[in-house]
């Protein structure tokens, strides 16, 4: 008959297996979060104390208070669970980016591993291999960030003893150089765009630093043509899986992106003229016009089933931008360059970085500093001249 020894409440029973000459115990590890099944593990050792130590490790009750279970789900299974649990908290663009990082990078690299096998050395080897093959890339940086967030959740669920994704060296991708318009280039561009039907969009984008989605999603109900006040509360985005994306109106990127602006006079005049032109276009197309309240709409083309008043597709805005840049004999830039140009032109005029942060709708001042610190030299020189006039007056 096997000998048994009772432990404290909740620790289970340790018994002596005479056939094997070992002490053993069946450890209850609770319910598997991915399968819903009860998890148990049999441990054996030469002494009672050795069995107790193994039980403590499996229960996560060792000296460091860490869980060392060998029955954790695979990385692929846990990432699926984590994504399903939290995806409704993210913006659609964030959700797409996270799903792409999981499908393209994390599952192929780690999917079959158990969570406890995802050690710092394993993660570091993956990062280093990608750096050697393709250099530091933003997609790998994002994939690592997704893994780090998922492992934070795994640790909270006591599936892993630590977030090992935080204990690695992540290669920093090279930042693409920001090439904003100079004052002369900005003036040349707007002069060429003066007679274009999207002149108001480009002038507002350049003067107010709007994102492309914010400019395309701007509605007349958020623009006061008397005072020039503008509310940025929504944006137009491509939503859905690759190949099936549709334009949808969604909230702005973050709470800080929700902001109030005042149009400069040059933009206010452009918006008033654009409003009149749009009303004339609406009268011309008649019943084909669908009133959606967008400030900027697509061309009203004739044809069966064609409607007018629909929002602009972002790629058509970029196409128009490139045509105007070519006409002005300026290098082609992305629409986001207009946003960068707004920041750089204001910095050159000595506007405080905190005010530019509010104008652009950045989440925090640090983001603006990281993007535009290299453009602050003119501002620093201006500050030096001011201090010379203040402190050098008596010398």
VENPE-V599439 format. One record per pair of residues at least 12 apart in sequence whose C-alpha atoms are under 10 Angstrom apart, sorted by the first residue. I is the first residue (numbers start at 1). J is the second residue. Records with the same first field share a line. If there is no record, write none. Layout:
I: J + J
//
This chain:
1: 16 + 17 + 18
2: 15 + 16 + 17 + 18 + 19 + 23
3: 15 + 16 + 17 + 18 + 23
4: 16 + 17 + 23 + 24 + 25
5: 23 + 48
7: 52
10: 27 + 28
11: 25 + 26 + 27 + 28 + 52 + 55 + 56 + 59
12: 25 + 26 + 27 + 28 + 52 + 55
13: 25 + 26 + 27
14: 26 + 27 + 43 + 44 + 48 + 51 + 52 + 55
15: 44 + 48 + 51
16: 44 + 45 + 46 + 47 + 48
17: 44
20: 44 + 46
21: 44 + 45 + 46 + 47
22: 43 + 44 + 45 + 46 + 47 + 48 + 51
23: 43 + 44 + 45 + 46 + 47 + 48 + 49 + 50 + 51 + 52
24: 42 + 43 + 44 + 45 + 46 + 47 + 48 + 50 + 51 + 52 + 54 + 55
25: 41 + 42 + 43 + 44 + 45 + 48 + 51 + 52 + 54 + 55
26: 40 + 41 + 42 + 43 + 44 + 55
27: 39 + 40 + 41 + 42 + 43 + 54 + 55 + 56 + 58 + 59
28: 40 + 41 + 42 + 55 + 58 + 59
29: 41 + 55 + 58 + 59 + 60 + 69 + 71
30: 59
32: 71 + 72 + 73 + 159
33: 72 + 73 + 77 + 78 + 81 + 157 + 159
34: 72 + 73 + 74 + 77 + 78 + 80 + 81
35: 73 + 77
39: 71 + 72
40: 58 + 71
41: 55 + 58 + 69 + 70 + 71
42: 54 + 55
43: 55 + 58
54: 68
56: 68
57: 69
58: 70 + 71
59: 158
60: 158 + 159 + 160 + 161
64: 161
65: 161
66: 155 + 158 + 159 + 160 + 161 + 162
67: 116 + 155 + 158 + 159 + 160 + 161 + 162
68: 116 + 158 + 159 + 160 + 161
69: 115 + 116 + 158 + 159 + 160 + 161
70: 114 + 115 + 116 + 117 + 159 + 160
71: 114 + 115 + 116 + 159
72: 113 + 114 + 115 + 116 + 117 + 154 + 158 + 159 + 160
73: 112 + 113 + 114 + 115 + 116 + 159
74: 107 + 110 + 111 + 112 + 113 + 114 + 115 + 116 + 117 + 118
75: 106 + 107 + 109 + 110 + 111 + 112 + 113 + 114 + 115 + 116 + 117 + 118 + 147 + 150 + 151
76: 102 + 103 + 106 + 107 + 108 + 109 + 110 + 111 + 112 + 113 + 114 + 115
77: 107 + 111 + 112 + 113 + 114 + 115
78: 111 + 114 + 115 + 150 + 151 + 153 + 154 + 159
79: 99 + 102 + 103 + 106 + 107 + 111 + 146 + 147 + 150 + 151 + 154
80: 99 + 102 + 107 + 150
81: 150
82: 149 + 150 + 151 + 153 + 154
83: 95 + 98 + 99 + 102 + 146 + 150
86: 150
87: 99
91: 250 + 251 + 252 + 253 + 254
92: 237 + 238 + 239 + 240 + 250 + 253
93: 237 + 238 + 239 + 240 + 253
94: 253
95: 240
96: 239 + 240 + 241 + 242
97: 139 + 142 + 143 + 146
98: 142 + 143 + 145 + 146 + 147
99: 143 + 146
100: 139 + 142 + 143 + 241
101: 139 + 140 + 141 + 142 + 143 + 144 + 145 + 146 + 147
102: 142 + 143 + 144 + 146 + 147
103: 143
104: 139 + 140 + 143
105: 126 + 139 + 140 + 142 + 143 + 144
106: 126 + 140 + 143 + 144 + 146 + 147
109: 122 + 123 + 126
110: 122 + 123 + 126
115: 151 + 154 + 159 + 160
116: 159 + 160 + 161 + 162 + 164
117: 160
118: 151 + 160 + 163 + 164 + 165
119: 162 + 163 + 164 + 165 + 167 + 168
120: 163 + 164 + 165 + 166 + 167 + 168 + 169
121: 164 + 165 + 167 + 168
122: 164 + 165 + 168
123: 144 + 147 + 164 + 165 + 166 + 167 + 168 + 169 + 170
124: 164 + 165 + 167 + 168 + 169 + 170
125: 168
126: 140 + 144
127: 140 + 141 + 143 + 144 + 168 + 169 + 170 + 171
128: 169 + 170 + 171
130: 171
131: 170 + 171 + 172 + 173
135: 171 + 172 + 173 + 174
136: 170 + 171 + 172 + 173 + 174
137: 171 + 172 + 173 + 174 + 175
138: 171 + 172 + 173 + 174 + 175
139: 173
140: 170 + 171 + 172 + 173
141: 170 + 171 + 172 + 173
144: 165 + 166 + 168 + 170
145: 165 + 166 + 170
146: 165
147: 163 + 164 + 165 + 166
148: 163 + 164 + 165 + 166 + 167
149: 163 + 165 + 166
150: 163 + 165
151: 163 + 164 + 165 + 166
152: 164 + 165 + 166
175: 371
177: 371
178: 336 + 337 + 340 + 341 + 344 + 371 + 372 + 374 + 375
179: 331 + 333 + 337 + 338 + 340 + 341 + 344
180: 333 + 336 + 337 + 338 + 339 + 340 + 341 + 342 + 343 + 344 + 345 + 375
181: 206 + 330 + 331 + 333 + 337 + 338 + 339 + 340 + 341 + 342 + 344 + 345
182: 341 + 344 + 345 + 348
183: 341 + 344 + 345 + 348
185: 325 + 328 + 329 + 330 + 331
186: 203 + 206 + 207 + 330 + 338 + 341 + 342 + 345
188: 325 + 327 + 328 + 329 + 330
189: 202 + 203 + 321 + 324 + 325 + 326 + 327 + 328 + 329 + 330
190: 202 + 203 + 206 + 324 + 325 + 328
191: 324 + 328
192: 324 + 325 + 326 + 327 + 328 + 329
193: 320 + 321 + 323 + 324 + 325 + 327 + 328
194: 270
196: 320 + 324
197: 274 + 277 + 278 + 296 + 297 + 299 + 320
198: 270 + 271 + 274 + 296 + 297 + 298 + 317 + 320 + 321
199: 267 + 270 + 271 + 273 + 274 + 321
200: 266 + 267 + 268 + 269 + 270 + 271 + 272 + 273 + 274 + 275 + 295 + 296
201: 215 + 216 + 218 + 267 + 270 + 271 + 274 + 295 + 296 + 317
202: 215 + 267 + 270 + 317 + 320 + 321 + 335 + 338
203: 263 + 264 + 266 + 267 + 268 + 270 + 271 + 338
204: 263 + 264 + 266 + 267 + 268 + 270 + 271 + 338 + 339 + 342
205: 267 + 335 + 336 + 337 + 338 + 339 + 341 + 342
206: 267 + 335 + 336 + 337 + 338 + 339 + 340 + 341 + 342 + 343 + 345
207: 263 + 264 + 266 + 267 + 338 + 339 + 341 + 342 + 343 + 345 + 346
208: 261 + 262 + 263 + 264 + 267 + 338 + 339 + 341 + 342 + 343 + 356 + 359 + 360
209: 335 + 336 + 337 + 338 + 339 + 340 + 341 + 342 + 343 + 356 + 359 + 360 + 361
210: 232 + 257 + 335 + 336 + 338 + 339 + 340 + 342 + 359 + 360 + 361
211: 235 + 252 + 253 + 257 + 335 + 336 + 337 + 338 + 339 + 340 + 360 + 361
212: 235 + 236 + 237 + 314 + 315 + 317 + 318 + 334 + 335 + 336 + 338 + 339
213: 234 + 235 + 236 + 237 + 238 + 249 + 250 + 252 + 253 + 312 + 313 + 314
214: 232 + 233 + 234 + 235 + 236 + 237 + 249 + 250 + 251 + 252 + 253 + 257
215: 232 + 234 + 235 + 236 + 294 + 295 + 296 + 312 + 314 + 317
216: 234 + 235 + 236 + 237 + 249 + 294 + 295 + 296 + 297 + 311 + 312 + 313 + 314 + 317
217: 232 + 233 + 234 + 235 + 236 + 237 + 248 + 249 + 250 + 251 + 252 + 293 + 294 + 295 + 296 + 297 + 311 + 312
218: 230 + 231 + 232 + 233 + 234 + 235 + 236 + 249 + 293 + 294 + 295 + 296 + 311
219: 231 + 232 + 233 + 234 + 235 + 292 + 293 + 294 + 295 + 296
220: 271 + 275 + 292 + 293 + 294 + 295 + 296
221: 293 + 294 + 295
222: 234 + 260 + 293 + 294 + 295
223: 261 + 262 + 263 + 268 + 271 + 295
224: 262 + 263 + 268 + 271 + 272
225: 263 + 268 + 269 + 271 + 272 + 275
226: 268 + 272
227: 262 + 263 + 265 + 268
228: 261 + 262 + 263 + 264 + 265 + 267 + 268 + 269 + 271 + 272
229: 260 + 261 + 262 + 263 + 264 + 268
230: 259 + 260 + 261 + 262 + 263
231: 258 + 259 + 260 + 261 + 262
232: 251 + 252 + 257 + 258 + 259 + 260 + 261 + 361
233: 250 + 251 + 252 + 253 + 254 + 255 + 257 + 258 + 259 + 260
234: 249 + 250 + 251 + 252 + 253 + 257 + 258
235: 248 + 249 + 250 + 251 + 252 + 253
236: 248 + 249 + 250 + 251 + 252 + 311 + 312 + 313 + 314
237: 249 + 250 + 251 + 252 + 313 + 314
238: 250 + 313 + 314
246: 313
247: 311 + 312 + 313 + 314
248: 311
249: 311
252: 361
253: 361 + 362 + 363
254: 361 + 362 + 363
255: 361 + 362 + 363
256: 357 + 358 + 359 + 360 + 361 + 362 + 363 + 364
257: 357 + 358 + 359 + 360 + 361 + 362 + 363
258: 358 + 360 + 361 + 362
259: 358 + 359 + 360 + 361
260: 358 + 359 + 361
261: 358 + 359 + 360
262: 359
271: 295 + 296
274: 295 + 296
275: 295 + 296
278: 295 + 296 + 297 + 309
281: 299 + 300 + 308 + 309
282: 300 + 308 + 309
284: 300
285: 300 + 301 + 302 + 307 + 308 + 309
286: 307 + 308
287: 307 + 308
288: 300 + 301 + 302 + 305 + 306 + 307 + 308 + 309
289: 306 + 307 + 308 + 309 + 310
290: 307 + 308 + 309 + 310
291: 308 + 309 + 310
292: 308 + 309 + 310 + 311
293: 309 + 310 + 311
294: 309 + 310 + 311 + 312
295: 309 + 311 + 312
296: 309 + 310 + 311 + 312
297: 309 + 310 + 311 + 312 + 313
298: 310 + 311 + 312 + 313 + 316 + 317
299: 311 + 312
314: 335
317: 335
318: 332 + 333 + 334 + 335 + 336
319: 334 + 335
321: 333 + 334 + 335
322: 334 + 335
339: 360
340: 360 + 371 + 372
342: 356 + 359 + 360
343: 355 + 356 + 357 + 359 + 360 + 368 + 371 + 372 + 375
344: 356 + 372 + 373 + 374 + 375 + 376 + 378
345: 375
346: 379
347: 372 + 373 + 375 + 376 + 377 + 378 + 379 + 380
348: 375 + 376 + 377 + 378 + 379 + 380 + 381 + 382
349: 378 + 379 + 382
350: 376 + 378 + 379 + 380 + 381 + 382 + 383
351: 379
352: 379
353: 365 + 366 + 368 + 369 + 372 + 373 + 376
354: 366 + 368 + 369
356: 368
357: 369
//
